Amino acid sequence: MDSIITKVVLGWARHAIGMGAAALVAKGYLTADQGSELTGALIALVPLAFSAYDKWHATKATQFAARTGVVPGGAK
């Protein structure tokens, strides 16, 4: 992913996670401490998921290039 897009999407994800946890605390489903723990855990997992996706996508692009001789996205 393009680094600026990644930063924007990760920012949105952080805000959505924080708002979701705050809503769960406000509704009484979680305590404040549980909300903080949930937020921290999810904020740690989201970048890991992005990293795994990037690695998977790079592997698929390499396999495609090896199979066809065509580099996806062109040589940069």
Sequence and secondary structure as in RCSB ss.txt:
>XXXX:A:sequence
MDSIITKVVLGWARHAIGMGAAALVAKGYLTADQGSELTGALIALVPLAFSAYDKWHATKATQFAARTGVVPGGA
K
>XXXX:A:secstr
  HHHHHHHHHHHHHHHHHHHHHHHHTTSS HHHHHHHHHHHHHHHHHHHHHHHHHHHHHHHHHHHHHS  TT  
 
